[in-house]
Amino acid sequence: MGRPDVARIKRDAEVAAAEADRDTPSSGPKQHALRPLPKQADQERVAAETASLAKQAEGRARTWISKKLATWK
């Protein structure tokens, strides 16, 4: 078998599996691999941590730039 045949067989198998999942009655909502959405307090905490990290990174970048500028003088 060549690569096109293997690819066709894999594609057909994926399509068949998707159709079987679609046609099978479920007993409830399916579990997804994604995490549930965080609560509002968690979102605010993450936003605050992200802002803090961004300020730290900006400070490090400014320090690096000023050191580089000092060496060029």
Beta strands, then each sheet from edge to edge (+ up, - down):
end
